Amino acid sequence: MIRQDYIIRMIQEIFAAIANLLLRRKRISQTDWEEYESTARQILGVTPEQLAQMECKELLDQYHEDKDGIEKIELAAMVMLKMAEDTKDIVPKARLQQEGVALLKYVQAHGNTYSLPRELLIQFLESRH
């Protein structure tokens, strides 16, 4: 139970930081991002580079049966959205953002909790297209 609580807290912290970056343009310090990235790598079991190459369906297949699957899917979505924000090349940026939004929609529809911040983030990102 302690591990699951830790994972959920870390995912919420990363979600809040990336959502603030996207919605309010509040920067994430390099030190914090390195810590978040390291935590995400440990929780997800893939590097950011591997995650950037994955598609929504592949991620859903990988995590949907995990005990913490929904949380891992949300974390993967947020990391993809952060990578999209940092990418200057329009094609990978658009793909990462599209995959991230699709994963957030899945979490919103299939998760145990409804999240207004998640819903607002989805709406904001979809309106940017």
N, C-alpha and C positions, 0 to 999 in steps of 0.2 A: 504494500500500500504506500509506503514511503517513496519508493521509486516512481510510482504512478503520480503521486502528488507533485514530486519534483519535476517530472516531465511536463505535467500540465502547467505548473507555475512558469517554467522556462518558456514554454510555447506561448503563454499569455504575455510574458515580458517581451519576447521577440515580436509577437504580433503587434503589441502596442508601439514598440519602437519603429517598426517598418510602416505601420499605419500612419504614425505621426510624420514620418519621412514623406510618404506619398500624399497625405492629405494636407499637411501643414508646412511641408518643406523644412521640417526640423531635422537637422543633420544627426547622424549616428556617428559618434566618435570612432576612429579607426580601432582603438583598443576594445571598445564595446563590441564593434562588429566582428572583430577577430574572435572574441569570446563567444558571441552568438553563433558564428560560423562553425567553430569547433564543437559547440554543444549540438548544433543541428547535425553535423557530420556523425557524431557519436549516436544520437538518437535515431537518425535515418539509416545509418550504415552505408551511406554513399557520399562521395565528395561533391562539392558544388559543381565541378566540371562534369561529373557523371549525371548529376541531377539536371544540368542544363541540356543534356542530350536526350533526356527521357520525355515521354509523352504522357498525357493525362491518364490514358487507359492503362499504360504500363505501371504507373504509380498506384493507381487504384487496385490493380491486380496484386501488386506487391504488398500493400498495407491493409487492404480491407478486412482481412481475417485476423490481423493482430489485435491483441487486447487493447492496445493504445492506437489502433489504426486510424480513427478519425483525427486524433490529435497529430499523428504523424503526417497525414494527408494535409492538414491545415499548415503545419510547419513547412512541408515541402512547397506548398503554394506560396507562402510568405517569402521563403528564400528565393523562389523563382521570380517573384515580383520585385524583390530587392535587386536581383541580378539584372532584370529588365531595366530597372531605373538607372543602373550603373552602365548599361551598354549603350554605346553611341550608334552602332550599326543597326539600321532600322529593321532588317529582316529578323535577326535573332531577338531583338527587343520586342517586336510584335508577337513573335511566337511564344516567348517566355511569358509575356503578359497575358496572352490568350490562354495558355495552359494554366497559369496561376489562377486566373479568374474562374476557369472551368472547375478547378479543384475546390476553390472556395464555395462555389455554387453547390457542389456535391456535398461538402461539409454542412452547409446551411440546410440542405434538403434532407440529409441522412443522419446528421448528428443528433445527439441527445438533447442539445440545447440550442435555442435560437439566440443569435447574437446580433444586436442592433449595430454595433460597430462593424461587424463583418458585412452586414447587409449594406450599410452606408459605403463601405470601401468598395464593394462590388458595384454599386450604382455609380460611384465616382469614377472607377476605372472604365466601366462601360461607356460612360458619357464622354470620355476622352477620345474615343474613336471617331 
